């Protein structure tokens, strides 16, 4: 071996990163020479294979012997430039213009310029460059992206307009201390923005609370089917690194997950397996374990349980022996409660007036006269359920009935009766998500993933 000692694994990994730089980059050539020597090649063999002079190979060896990989990179970046994968021209044009890249179009920036811009934005978003640190010299971009000086100049001007670069006369170009995505997040929901319901309404309410408590900004957008909106407008903002992170509720993760190195999290509904981030379960059929325990702790033993289920056909619900009903009864028995045969009431998606009438008839049933508490496993059923209790028992008597509900906190409902809520705390969940985004942008790739907080 031509080296005095074999490189340590960390040193070898650093040399391999340096060797991935531009074809004519001096630092990359030195790193390749050291790697060739580490593999057992002589100075002459390394010079012949890499088409370098023997003096260049010897100089690379002296640098590595004196200070390791950092000395090999000396005179260049303070840290090795990350080798991020290049996006395709179609992806770059779609990110820049919001179009899919079909056709020539007029006034479209050159692909080389878009690649320079995307590379700097991605490095800034992933914390690969320190805030206030100098960016690589422009000649490095010319060689790395095979771009002309004017193209690199235009790219730096565009980055300065976008807030990702700051030029100081006589000193070079630096990464700003504050970047455009700082404190700005995107929340994707599935229900219409003018009629938010259920989990979506709770998430938006939690985001607004976080804006007041932490000074963050949350933009809200709706995920629509691809056939309706092939190019959602928010995708361009995400691809241009305008958000510190994206939190979503989606029925399909294939299209929106992991967009352009942006921290993304959330959960999947409608029976799709898995989730966007480890620790976020599928929550469409979730039963909070604390719900029935709270009933038992309050001294209740015979609850009447209302649950929202999907109709089989024409609002006909198959409840006897269903997996959902068995899961609910098992959770209640585990907490020491007894759910009578007729005390599990599945409710399909009906008109609000029909839902209220169905709940009133269920509460008036003679077989359910002995219940001592009411449990709702669907948050949207709570308002009509409270109205039905008031109609059946009267206002004063209804207030003495213990009502427990599974829902999302903070809840968007105002009910005439006191309700004890158990479910997902979206305020704490979004707090953990914002902390995770900050860690990712600080370069902490091993930061703990967001957690779904339940109470």
N, C-alpha and C positions, 0 to 999 in steps of 0.2 A: 504494500500500500504506500502511495506517495505522500500521504499525510502522516503527521507524527502520531495521531490517535484518531480513532473512528469518531465521527460526530455523534453526539447524543441524539436520541429520538426527537427531542424538541428542536435542536439545532438543524437536524435533517429536514424536519417539516418546514422550518423557516426558510431553509435554502430552496426547497421545492416550490414554496410560494414565490420566492424571488425569481426563480427560473421561469415562472409562467408569464413574466412581463414581456414587453414587446420584443420583437425579433432582433432588433438592433440595439436594445437597451444595454448599456455597459454593465449595470448591476446584474441584469439577467445573465449576461455572458460570464461574469465572474462566478455567479452561483452555479451555473452549469459546469464550469471548469472545476470547481471544488467538488461537486457531486461526482464528476468523472474520476477525479483523483480518489474520492472515497470508495469508489467501486473497484479500485485496484489498478487503474490505468496509470501509466507513467506520464511524465510531463510531455514527452514527445507524442505519445499516443493521444492524450487529451487535446493537444494542439492540432493534431491532424484530424481528429474526429470533428472537433468544433470549428475547424478552419480559423484558428487563432495563432498568434505568435507564441513561441515558448516563453518569452518574457512576460506576456499577459497572463499565462497560466501560472507562472512562478509568483507574479504579483498577487494574484488571487489567493494562492496558497499562503503567502506571507500575511495577507489581511486576515484570513480565517484563523491562522495560528495565533495572531496577536489579539483578536477580539471576537472570534466566532462570527455568526451570521450577521450580527449588528455591524461589525467592521466591514463585511462584504458589501453591505448596503450603505456604507458610509459615503457621505457626499450627496446622497439622494434624499429619500423621505426619512422622517424620524421613525416611521413604522413602515413595514412592507406594504405596498399597495395591494388591496384585496383583489382577487381574481373573480369578480362577479360574472355570472353568465350573461352574455349579451342577448338582448331581446331581438326578435326578428323585425325586419322593416315594417311588416304589417302591424305588429304590436306597438311599435314606436309611433307610427302615424296615428293609430287609433288612440293612443294615450295623449298625443299632442293635439289632435283635431277633433276627437270624439267620433271619428268615422272608422269604418272597418278597413280602410286602406285600398279599397277597390278603385280603379281608375287613376288617372294621372293627377288631376286637380291642379289648381294654380296657386302659386305662392307657398307651396309646401316646403318646409326646411329640408336640407339634405339629411340623409339617414345618419351620416357620420356625426353631424352636429347633434342630432337627437340622441345618439348613443353617448356622446360626451355628457350631455345634460342628464340623461337617465343614470349614468354611472355615478356622477357626483351626488345626485339626489338620493340614490339608494345607499351609498356609503354614509351620507349624513344621517339618513333615517335609521341605519343599523348601528350607529355609534362607532363606525370604523375610523372616523376622523374626529379628533378632539375639537370642541368648540374653540374658535379663535386660532386654530392651527393653520399653517399655510397649506394650500393645495399643491399638488405636484406642478412642476414647471410646465409651461405650455408646450415646450418642445417634447416633453414626455407624452402628452396627449396626441401630438401630431404623429409620433411613432406608434403609440399603442393603438390608435384608432385609424391610422393611415389617412389622416385628414390634413388639409392644407392649413397654413397659418390663419388665413381669413376665416375658415370654417370654425377653428378653435376660438378665434376672437369673437365670432358671432355667438358661439355657445356660451362663453363666459359672460357676454353682455346679457344674454337671455337669463342665465342663472342669477345674475345681479338683479335683474328686474323681478325675478321670482322670489328673491330673498335667500338664495342658497349660496351666494358668493359675495365678497366685498373686496374691491380692489383698492390698494393703497399705493399711491404713486411712489415709485422708487423702491418698493419693498415686495410687491407681488400681490397675489390674490389669496384671501383667507376665507375660512368658513366662519360665518357670523356667530356671535355668542347666542343669539336668539334666532330660531328657525321658524318658518311659516307654520309648521304643524304643532308647535309647542302649545299644549293646553287645549288642542282642538280635536274632538272625536266625532265619529259618525255612528249613529244608531239606526239600524235597519229593522223595520217592522213589516208585518204582513197585512195588517188591517188598514183601511183607508185613513189618511191623516186627519180628516175632518170627522171621523167616527171611530176613534180608537176604542178598543174593548179588551177586557181581560188582561193578559200578560203584557200586551203592548202598551195599554194605558198605564199600568204600574211602572213599566220600564221608563216611559217618558216622564212620569211624575218623579221617579228617582233621579233621572238625569237633570231635571230642573232643580231639584234639591241640591244636587252636587254642584251645579253652576253657582248657586248662592253660597254654599259652604266652602268650596275649594277654588272658586274663580275659574272653573273650566268652562269650555264651550262645547255644547252638544248640538250637532245638526241631525235632524231626523229625516229619513227618506223611506220610501216604501219599496219593497221588493215585489215586482210584478212578474207574471209568467213571461218567459222569453218570447213567446209568440206575440204578446201584446207590446212589449217594449224591448226590442233586440239590443239596444245600446242605452242603458239607463244613464242619465246625465251625471249621476254621482260617481260613476266608474272613472270618468276622466279626472275628477278631483282626487280620487283614491290613487290612480296610476301616477299622478303628478306629485305624490307625496305631500298632499295638503292636510292629511289627518295623522295624528299620532297613533290612532288605532281605530278599528271598526268592530263594533259589537252587533251581532245580528241574531235574528230569529228567522229561520228559513226552513222550507220544506225540501230544499235541495242544496247541497254544499258544493256540488261539482263546479258550478259556474262562478261562485263568489268567494270561495275559500282561497286563502294564500295569494292575494293579488299583489304582485310587484313588491315583495319584501315588506309589506305593511303588517304590523301586529294585528291579528284577527282572532276573535273568540266569539263564543255564542253557543247556541244549542240547536238541535235538529228536531223537528216535530213530524207528525204524520207517519210514524212508524219506520222511518229510515234508520238503519243501524248506525250506531256510533254517534260521535259529536265532533264539533270543530276542535275542541281542546280537551285533553284528558282531564277528567274530573267533572265535566259537564254532562250529566246523563240525559237521556231522552226523557222529557218531563210531561209529555202529553197524557200519560196514564199514571202519573205519580200520585201516591197516597202519602201525605206527610205522616211520619211515625209518631210525631208529638200530638197529633190531633186527637186520637182515641185515648192516649194517655192523659190528656188534659180533661177529657170527659170523666174518666175514672177518678182522677184527683179531685174533681168537683163534686164527687159523691153520686154521680149518675151511673146507672147500670143498664137501662133499657132505652137506647137511642132509636130514633127514626132517621134513616139515612136517605138523603136525596142525592142523586147522581145524574150527571148529564151524559148521555150515550148517543152514539150515532144510530139513526134508524136503519133497519134492514131494508124496508121498502114502504113507501107511503106512510111514514111516521109510525110504522109498526116496529116495536122493539122486542127483540128476543132476550128476555132476562133470565128465565129459569135455567140454572145450570151454566150460565155464561162465565167465562174466565174472569171477567171484571168483577162480577158479583161474588165469586168465590174468593177473590183476592181481598175484597172489602170485608167480607165476613171473617176471613182468617186474621186480618189486621185487628178487627174489633175483638175477637176472641183472645188474641194474644195480649191485649190490654185488659182483659177481664170483663168485657162487656158482652151482652147477649142481644143479638139482632134477631128479632122475631121473624117468622117466615114472611109476613107481609110488610115488615118494617124497612125493607130495602125498596125504594121507589125510583126506578129509572125514568128519566125525563128526556125525551128526544127534542130536537130543535123545532119548536113550535112558535107561532105568533105570540108575542108577549101576553096578550089577553087570554089566549088558550093556555099558556103556561100557568098564569095566575089561577085560572079556573081549575086546572088539573091539581095544583098544589092545595087548593082549598078543599077539593073533594077528598084528597088523600089524608089531610089533617082531620077531616070530619068522619073518617071511616071508624065504625064501632070497634073493629079489631085492633085499632091503633090508639085506643083511648088511654092506655096505660103507659105511654112513653113519658120519660122524665127529662129528655133533652132532644134537641134537633141538630143534626149534623148535615152540612151541605159540602159535597166534594167538588162543587163547581161554583166559582165566584160569581158568575153571571146569574145564578139562581138565587142569590141572597136577597136582592131587592124585592122580587115578587114573592119570595118565601116570607119575608118580614110582613109584607102587605097581607098575605093570606093568614098569617098568625094573628094580626090585629083584627081582621074581619071575623075570624073564628072565635077568638077569646076576648076581644075587647082590648083597648089600649093598656089599661092598668094590669090586667092579667097577663097579657102578652109580654110585658116587660119582665115578668117573673120567670119566663121560660128561658132556659139556658140555650143559647144558639152558638154553635161552633162551626167555623167555616174554613175550608181550604182555599187559599187564594194567594195573591201576590201582594207584597208590601213595598211601598205604601199603596194601600188600596185606593181606587178611584171612586168608590161608592160611598154615598151617605145614606145610612139606613135609619129608619125610625126606631129600631130596637138596638140595644147593645149587642155587639157581635164580637166574639173572641176569635181572632184570625190566627191561622197557622199556615205557614207556607214559605215561599222564597222571599228573602229580603233583598230586593234589587238595589237598594241604596248601598248596602255593604258589598254586594256583588260587583257593582260598577266601581266602587272604591278599590277593590282588589284588582279589577281590570285596569284602571288608570295607573295604579302603582306598577303593574306588570309592564305596561307600555313605557312608562318612564325608565324602567330598568333596561328594557330592550334598546331604547334609543341611547342609553348611556353605555351600550356595548356589553351588557351583562347577558350573554346568551343562555346562561344557566339559571336565569331568574325563575322563581316559582311561578307556575302558570296560574291564571285566575281561578278562583274557587267560587262555586255556587253556594251561597250562604243560606241556610235554612233556620227558621226559628218558629 
